[in-house]
Amino acid sequence: MWKAVEVDAWIAGRKSSLEEARVTVTEIIERVRKDGDTALRQMSRHVVLEEIAVSDEEREAAYDEVDDSIIESLADAKNRIERFHELQKPRDLWLEELEPGIVLGIKTTPLNRVGLYIPGGRAAYPSSALMCAIPAKVAGVPEICAISPPPISPMTLVALDLAGVTEIYRSGGAQAIAALALGTESVKPVDKIVGPGNIYVTLAKIMLRDYAEIDFPAGPSEIGIIADSTADPRIVAADVLAQAEHDPNAACILISTDPALPEKVGREVAAMTAKAPRKEIIEQALRNSGYVVVRNLDEAIAASDAVAPEHLSIQVADPLPVVMKVRNAGAIFVGRYAAVACGDYAIGTNHVLPTAGYAKTYSGLDVQHFCKTASVEMVSREGLEIIGDTVETIADAEGLHAHAESVRVRRRQK
């Protein structure tokens, strides 16, 4: 079960799983496009779906079903996540005079309406509710709606309420993404969809980008671990299991400069798996997992960058040089005490991250995902004289003479 793998094969396996779902997802999208709420009800597997929208009364009643200690922990996590994301908030407008009479700047505007996909089914994820909703709230998005597979856990309802979500709907899988993008009788379409999900959810997000923008592909969880001989095999194994228990399609890869470490980790993985409450899921995920032995840390970094893992744990004697050289990772956890679970819940950073190699080109969820920018140009007559000759010359060279004339007519005015 714990085996040596080739990096290229591991990467190919993460990509191919998405394509295998394309036919199914296409059919689901068309059903929602055609039948709206009826399709959502028909595709609800676990419960009879009568009301798609969650009422205010249900939201309030959820607090009575959740232990006070859990509510307090969710509130504490909310405050930490909010504090970190407040640091990311851009100015509404900044302007700077770069030359006499030429003032340039950026105006930042929050999106008007966003949809959050909150996973459910195998487990409740109130943490994902906080991670998706809080940066949207910090950004100033006025309409934040969430959708989650029924029955929605009271913990998730509480987390969404604490984070300031304005609407909550019941639906899961690719059909939920289609509802957010295309709209139904109950669900008004959104401008952007964010949040993690399985391969069907992830592919639906990709396929519906003509209707609603997305954060990035955020599919089944994964971890890459760069470790040397100083790494604790039990801690490495614990990090492997923490990701493997998410989903049968989760995947883990250990990249080690110590040839003896993988075997030690494998023994710990086997012992921990035997006692794990989610043993069946872990065993399936471990089929997608394994280790690579490399000669030095430069090779380890190169292998990790090729994988571009969602989570990267660095457990080596001198980690900061490795942190500086790594280019591709959704989030980086440094040292044996930096458990990925800290980032998953309450340290303040966001756990919605690109998977399946998309960390090569995408960043994790943050406040900027919920904003758009427009450049601002303020030009006086003095500024137009400074830039005018250059604009006219280039416009005429391109054959766009009306462009040049639009500047000349201004310059001729007294």
VEXDREN-2710 file (C-alpha; in Angstrom, 1 decimal):
% VEXDREN-2710
k/r/px/py/pz
1/MET/0.0/0.0/0.0
2/TRP/2.9/2.4/0.9
3/LYS/5.1/2.3/-2.2
4/ALA/7.7/4.0/-4.3
5/VAL/6.2/6.1/-7.1
6/GLU/7.4/8.1/-10.1
7/VAL/6.7/11.8/-10.0
8/ASP/5.5/12.0/-13.6
9/ALA/3.1/9.1/-13.1
10/TRP/1.8/10.6/-9.8
11/ILE/1.1/13.9/-11.6
12/ALA/-0.6/12.2/-14.5
13/GLY/-2.9/10.3/-12.1
14/ARG/-4.1/13.6/-10.6
15/LYS/-5.0/15.1/-14.0
16/SER/-6.6/12.1/-15.5
17/SER/-9.2/11.7/-12.8
18/LEU/-10.9/14.9/-13.8
19/GLU/-11.3/13.9/-17.4
20/GLU/-12.9/10.6/-16.4
21/ALA/-15.8/12.6/-15.0
22/ARG/-16.5/14.8/-18.1
23/VAL/-19.4/12.8/-19.6
24/THR/-21.2/12.6/-16.3
25/VAL/-20.7/16.3/-15.5
26/THR/-21.9/17.4/-19.0
27/GLU/-25.2/15.4/-18.5
28/ILE/-25.7/16.9/-15.0
29/ILE/-25.2/20.5/-16.3
30/GLU/-27.7/20.0/-19.1
31/ARG/-30.3/18.6/-16.7
32/VAL/-30.0/21.7/-14.4
33/ARG/-30.0/24.0/-17.4
34/LYS/-33.3/22.4/-18.6
35/ASP/-35.1/21.5/-15.4
36/GLY/-33.8/23.9/-12.7
37/ASP/-35.1/23.1/-9.2
38/THR/-36.7/19.9/-10.4
39/ALA/-33.3/18.6/-11.5
40/LEU/-31.8/19.5/-8.1
41/ARG/-34.5/17.6/-6.3
42/GLN/-34.2/14.5/-8.6
43/MET/-30.5/14.3/-8.1
44/SER/-30.6/14.6/-4.4
45/ARG/-29.4/11.1/-3.3
46/HIS/-29.5/11.1/0.5
47/VAL/-32.6/13.1/1.4
48/VAL/-35.9/14.1/-0.1
49/LEU/-35.2/17.7/-1.1
50/GLU/-38.4/19.7/-0.6
51/GLU/-37.2/23.2/0.2
52/ILE/-33.9/24.2/-1.6
53/ALA/-33.4/27.4/0.4
54/VAL/-32.6/27.3/4.1
55/SER/-34.9/29.5/6.1
56/ASP/-33.8/32.0/8.7
57/GLU/-35.6/29.9/11.4
58/GLU/-33.5/26.9/10.4
59/ARG/-30.3/28.9/10.6
60/GLU/-31.2/30.2/14.1
61/ALA/-32.3/26.7/15.3
62/ALA/-28.9/25.3/14.3
63/TYR/-27.3/27.1/17.3
64/ASP/-29.4/25.0/19.7
65/GLU/-28.0/21.8/18.1
66/VAL/-24.3/22.6/18.3
67/ASP/-22.3/22.3/21.5
68/ASP/-21.3/25.6/23.0
69/SER/-17.6/24.7/23.0
70/ILE/-17.8/24.1/19.2
71/ILE/-19.6/27.4/18.6
72/GLU/-16.8/29.1/20.7
73/SER/-14.1/27.4/18.7
74/LEU/-15.8/28.4/15.4
75/ALA/-15.9/32.0/16.6
76/ASP/-12.3/31.9/17.6
77/ALA/-11.3/30.5/14.2
78/LYS/-13.4/33.1/12.5
79/ASN/-11.6/35.9/14.3
80/ARG/-8.2/34.5/13.4
81/ILE/-9.1/34.0/9.8
82/GLU/-10.7/37.4/9.6
83/ARG/-7.6/39.1/11.2
84/PHE/-5.3/37.5/8.6
85/HIS/-7.5/38.4/5.6
86/GLU/-8.0/42.0/6.8
87/LEU/-4.2/42.3/6.1
88/GLN/-4.9/41.5/2.5
89/LYS/-7.6/44.1/1.9
90/PRO/-6.6/46.6/-0.8
91/ARG/-7.3/50.3/-0.7
92/ASP/-10.6/51.3/-2.5
93/LEU/-8.6/53.8/-4.5
94/TRP/-5.0/54.8/-4.8
95/LEU/-3.7/57.6/-7.0
96/GLU/-0.2/58.9/-7.7
97/GLU/1.1/61.7/-9.9
98/LEU/3.8/60.0/-11.9
99/GLU/4.5/63.0/-14.1
100/PRO/3.2/66.6/-14.1
101/GLY/-0.4/66.5/-15.0
102/ILE/-0.6/62.7/-15.2
103/VAL/-2.2/61.0/-12.2
104/LEU/-2.6/57.2/-12.4
105/GLY/-4.2/54.7/-10.0
106/ILE/-6.2/51.7/-9.2
107/LYS/-9.8/51.5/-8.1
108/THR/-10.8/48.2/-6.4
109/THR/-14.4/47.1/-6.3
110/PRO/-15.8/44.0/-4.6
111/LEU/-17.8/41.6/-6.8
112/ASN/-21.6/42.0/-6.4
113/ARG/-22.7/38.3/-5.9
114/VAL/-20.6/35.2/-5.2
115/GLY/-21.4/31.6/-4.5
116/LEU/-19.6/29.4/-2.0
117/TYR/-19.6/25.6/-2.5
118/ILE/-19.3/24.0/1.0
119/PRO/-18.5/20.3/0.8
120/GLY/-20.6/17.8/2.8
121/GLY/-21.6/14.2/2.5
122/ARG/-18.8/12.2/4.1
123/ALA/-18.1/14.8/6.7
124/ALA/-19.2/18.3/7.9
125/TYR/-16.9/21.1/6.9
126/PRO/-17.8/24.2/8.9
127/SER/-14.1/25.2/8.5
128/SER/-14.6/25.5/4.7
129/ALA/-17.6/27.6/5.3
130/LEU/-15.4/30.1/7.3
131/MET/-12.6/29.9/4.8
132/CYS/-14.8/30.7/1.8
133/ALA/-17.1/33.3/3.4
134/ILE/-14.7/35.4/5.5
135/PRO/-12.5/36.7/2.6
136/ALA/-15.7/37.6/0.7
137/LYS/-17.1/39.5/3.6
138/VAL/-13.7/41.3/4.2
139/ALA/-13.7/42.2/0.5
140/GLY/-17.1/43.8/0.9
141/VAL/-19.2/41.5/-1.3
142/PRO/-22.8/42.5/-0.7
143/GLU/-24.4/39.2/-1.7
144/ILE/-22.8/36.0/-0.5
145/CYS/-24.7/32.8/-1.0
146/ALA/-23.6/29.3/0.0
147/ILE/-24.7/25.9/-1.3
148/SER/-24.0/22.5/0.4
149/PRO/-25.1/18.9/0.1
150/PRO/-28.2/18.0/2.2
151/PRO/-28.7/17.4/5.0
152/ILE/-26.5/20.4/5.9
153/SER/-24.8/20.0/9.3
154/PRO/-26.0/22.4/12.0
155/MET/-22.2/23.2/12.5
156/THR/-22.0/24.3/8.9
157/LEU/-25.1/26.5/9.3
158/VAL/-23.6/28.1/12.4
159/ALA/-20.3/28.8/10.6
160/LEU/-22.0/30.3/7.6
161/ASP/-24.1/32.5/9.9
162/LEU/-21.1/33.6/11.9
163/ALA/-19.3/34.5/8.7
164/GLY/-22.2/36.7/7.4
165/VAL/-23.5/34.6/4.5
166/THR/-26.7/36.1/3.2
167/GLU/-28.3/33.0/1.5
168/ILE/-27.9/29.2/2.0
169/TYR/-29.1/26.5/-0.4
170/ARG/-29.3/22.7/-0.3
171/SER/-27.6/20.9/-3.1
172/GLY/-24.4/19.1/-3.7
173/GLY/-22.1/17.9/-6.5
174/ALA/-21.9/19.2/-10.0
175/GLN/-25.6/20.1/-10.0
176/ALA/-25.0/22.6/-7.2
177/ILE/-22.3/24.3/-9.3
178/ALA/-24.6/24.4/-12.2
179/ALA/-27.3/26.0/-10.1
180/LEU/-24.9/28.7/-9.0
181/ALA/-23.7/29.4/-12.5
182/LEU/-26.9/29.0/-14.5
183/GLY/-29.5/29.8/-11.9
184/THR/-32.7/28.0/-11.1
185/GLU/-36.2/29.0/-9.8
186/SER/-34.7/29.2/-6.3
187/VAL/-31.1/30.1/-6.9
188/LYS/-30.2/33.4/-8.5
189/PRO/-27.0/33.0/-10.6
190/VAL/-23.7/34.4/-9.2
191/ASP/-20.7/36.2/-10.7
192/LYS/-18.1/33.9/-9.2
193/ILE/-18.0/30.4/-7.6
194/VAL/-15.4/29.5/-5.0
195/GLY/-14.8/26.5/-2.8
196/PRO/-13.4/23.0/-2.8
197/GLY/-15.1/19.8/-3.9
198/ASN/-14.7/16.4/-5.4
199/ILE/-13.7/15.7/-9.1
200/TYR/-17.3/16.3/-10.3
201/VAL/-17.5/19.7/-8.5
202/THR/-14.1/20.7/-9.7
203/LEU/-14.8/19.8/-13.3
204/ALA/-18.2/21.5/-13.2
205/LYS/-16.5/24.7/-12.1
206/ILE/-14.1/24.5/-15.0
207/MET/-16.8/23.7/-17.6
208/LEU/-19.1/26.6/-16.4
209/ARG/-16.6/29.4/-16.5
210/ASP/-18.4/31.1/-19.4
211/TYR/-21.3/31.7/-17.0
212/ALA/-19.5/32.3/-13.7
213/GLU/-15.8/32.9/-12.9
214/ILE/-14.2/30.5/-10.5
215/ASP/-11.4/30.7/-7.9
216/PHE/-9.4/27.8/-9.3
217/PRO/-9.6/24.0/-9.5
218/ALA/-9.8/22.8/-5.9
219/GLY/-10.4/19.1/-6.0
220/PRO/-9.5/16.2/-3.7
221/SER/-6.9/17.0/-1.1
222/GLU/-3.2/16.3/-1.4
223/ILE/0.1/16.8/0.4
224/GLY/3.7/16.8/-0.6
225/ILE/6.3/16.4/2.1
226/ILE/10.0/17.3/1.7
227/ALA/11.9/15.5/4.5
228/ASP/15.5/14.6/5.4
229/SER/17.0/12.3/8.0
230/THR/15.9/14.7/10.8
231/ALA/12.2/14.2/10.1
232/ASP/10.2/12.3/12.7
233/PRO/8.6/9.3/10.8
234/ARG/5.6/9.3/13.1
235/ILE/4.9/13.0/12.4
236/VAL/5.3/12.5/8.7
237/ALA/2.9/9.5/8.8
238/ALA/0.4/11.6/10.8
239/ASP/0.5/14.3/8.1
240/VAL/-0.1/11.6/5.4
241/LEU/-3.1/10.2/7.2
242/ALA/-4.5/13.7/7.9
243/GLN/-4.8/14.3/4.1
244/ALA/-5.7/10.7/3.2
245/GLU/-8.8/10.6/5.4
246/HIS/-10.4/13.4/3.4
247/ASP/-11.5/11.5/0.3
248/PRO/-10.7/8.2/-1.5
249/ASN/-9.2/10.4/-4.3
250/ALA/-6.9/12.3/-1.9
251/ALA/-3.2/11.7/-2.5
252/CYS/0.1/12.1/-0.6
253/ILE/3.7/12.1/-1.8
254/LEU/6.8/12.0/0.4
255/ILE/10.0/13.3/-1.2
256/SER/13.0/12.3/0.9
257/THR/16.7/12.7/0.8
258/ASP/17.0/9.9/3.4
259/PRO/16.7/6.4/1.8
260/ALA/15.7/4.9/5.2
261/LEU/12.9/7.3/6.0
262/PRO/10.1/6.0/3.6
263/GLU/10.2/2.5/5.2
264/LYS/10.0/4.0/8.7
265/VAL/7.1/6.2/7.6
266/GLY/5.4/3.2/5.9
267/ARG/5.4/1.2/9.2
268/GLU/3.9/4.2/11.0
269/VAL/1.3/4.7/8.3
270/ALA/0.2/1.0/8.5
271/ALA/0.0/1.1/12.3
272/MET/-2.0/4.3/12.3
273/THR/-4.3/3.3/9.5
274/ALA/-5.3/0.1/11.4
275/LYS/-6.7/2.2/14.2
276/ALA/-8.1/5.1/12.2
277/PRO/-11.9/5.7/12.4
278/ARG/-11.9/6.5/8.6
279/LYS/-9.8/3.5/7.8
280/GLU/-11.6/2.6/4.6
281/ILE/-11.2/6.0/3.0
282/ILE/-7.5/6.2/4.1
283/GLU/-6.8/2.8/2.5
284/GLN/-8.3/4.0/-0.8
285/ALA/-6.4/7.3/-0.7
286/LEU/-3.1/5.5/0.0
287/ARG/-3.4/3.8/-3.4
288/ASN/-2.9/7.2/-4.9
289/SER/0.1/7.9/-2.6
290/GLY/3.7/6.9/-2.1
291/TYR/7.3/8.2/-1.9
292/VAL/10.3/9.3/-3.9
293/VAL/13.9/9.1/-2.8
294/VAL/16.2/11.8/-4.2
295/ARG/19.9/12.5/-3.8
296/ASN/19.7/16.0/-2.3
297/LEU/17.4/18.9/-1.4
298/ASP/17.8/20.6/-4.8
299/GLU/16.3/17.4/-6.4
300/ALA/13.6/17.3/-3.7
301/ILE/12.6/20.9/-4.5
302/ALA/12.6/20.2/-8.3
303/ALA/10.4/17.1/-7.7
304/SER/8.0/19.1/-5.4
305/ASP/7.8/21.9/-7.9
306/ALA/6.8/19.4/-10.6
307/VAL/4.1/18.1/-8.4
308/ALA/2.9/21.6/-7.3
309/PRO/1.1/20.2/-4.2
310/GLU/-1.9/21.7/-2.6
311/HIS/-0.1/21.5/0.8
312/LEU/3.7/21.3/1.1
313/SER/5.2/20.3/4.4
314/ILE/8.9/21.0/4.8
315/GLN/10.5/18.9/7.5
316/VAL/14.3/19.3/7.1
317/ALA/17.1/20.5/9.4
318/ASP/17.4/23.9/7.7
319/PRO/14.0/24.7/6.2
320/LEU/14.2/28.4/5.3
321/PRO/16.5/27.9/2.2
322/VAL/14.1/25.3/1.0
323/VAL/11.1/27.7/1.5
324/MET/12.9/30.4/-0.5
325/LYS/13.7/28.0/-3.4
326/VAL/10.3/26.4/-3.7
327/ARG/8.1/27.9/-6.5
328/ASN/4.9/25.8/-6.7
329/ALA/2.7/25.1/-3.7
330/GLY/-0.7/26.1/-2.5
331/ALA/0.4/26.6/1.1
332/ILE/3.7/25.8/2.8
333/PHE/4.1/24.4/6.3
334/VAL/7.5/24.8/7.9
335/GLY/8.9/22.5/10.5
336/ARG/7.6/19.5/12.5
337/TYR/5.2/21.5/14.6
338/ALA/3.5/23.2/11.6
339/ALA/0.7/20.6/11.1
340/VAL/-1.4/21.2/8.0
341/ALA/-4.4/20.9/10.3
342/CYS/-3.4/24.2/11.9
343/GLY/-4.0/25.9/8.5
344/ASP/-7.1/23.8/7.9
345/TYR/-8.8/25.3/10.9
346/ALA/-7.6/28.1/13.0
347/ILE/-4.2/29.6/12.4
348/GLY/-5.8/32.2/10.1
349/THR/-4.5/31.3/6.6
350/ASN/-6.9/29.9/4.0
351/HIS/-7.3/26.2/3.4
352/VAL/-9.1/26.5/0.0
353/LEU/-6.1/25.9/-2.3
354/PRO/-5.4/24.8/-5.9
355/THR/-4.9/21.0/-6.4
356/ALA/-3.8/18.6/-9.2
357/GLY/-0.8/20.8/-10.1
358/TYR/-2.7/24.0/-10.5
359/ALA/-0.5/25.6/-7.8
360/LYS/1.9/26.2/-10.7
361/THR/-0.4/29.1/-11.9
362/TYR/-3.0/29.8/-9.1
363/SER/-2.8/31.2/-5.6
364/GLY/-5.0/30.0/-2.7
365/LEU/-8.2/31.8/-1.9
366/ASP/-7.8/35.3/-0.5
367/VAL/-9.5/38.7/-0.5
368/GLN/-8.3/39.5/-4.0
369/HIS/-10.4/36.7/-5.4
370/PHE/-13.5/38.6/-4.4
371/CYS/-12.5/41.9/-6.0
372/LYS/-11.9/43.4/-9.4
373/THR/-9.8/46.4/-10.3
374/ALA/-10.0/49.2/-12.8
375/SER/-7.1/51.5/-13.7
376/VAL/-7.8/55.2/-13.3
377/GLU/-6.2/57.8/-15.6
378/MET/-6.4/61.5/-14.8
379/VAL/-4.7/63.8/-17.4
380/SER/-4.4/67.6/-17.4
381/ARG/-3.5/69.7/-20.4
382/GLU/0.1/69.8/-19.2
383/GLY/0.1/66.0/-19.0
384/LEU/-1.4/65.6/-22.5
385/GLU/1.4/67.7/-23.9
386/ILE/3.9/65.5/-22.3
387/ILE/2.4/62.3/-23.7
388/GLY/0.7/63.6/-26.8
389/ASP/3.5/63.2/-29.4
390/THR/4.2/59.6/-28.4
391/VAL/0.5/58.7/-28.5
392/GLU/0.0/60.3/-31.9
393/THR/3.1/58.7/-33.4
394/ILE/2.2/55.2/-32.4
395/ALA/-1.5/55.5/-33.3
396/ASP/-0.6/56.8/-36.8
397/ALA/2.0/54.0/-37.2
398/GLU/-0.7/51.5/-36.5
399/GLY/-3.1/53.1/-39.0
400/LEU/-5.5/54.1/-36.3
401/HIS/-5.7/57.7/-37.3
402/ALA/-8.9/58.5/-35.4
403/HIS/-7.0/57.5/-32.2
404/ALA/-4.3/60.1/-33.0
405/GLU/-7.0/62.7/-33.9
406/SER/-8.7/62.2/-30.6
407/VAL/-5.5/63.5/-29.0
408/ARG/-4.8/66.2/-31.6
409/VAL/-8.3/67.7/-31.3
410/ARG/-7.6/68.2/-27.5
411/ARG/-4.2/69.7/-28.1
412/ARG/-5.5/72.2/-30.6
413/GLN/-8.1/73.6/-28.2
414/LYS/-7.1/76.8/-26.4
END
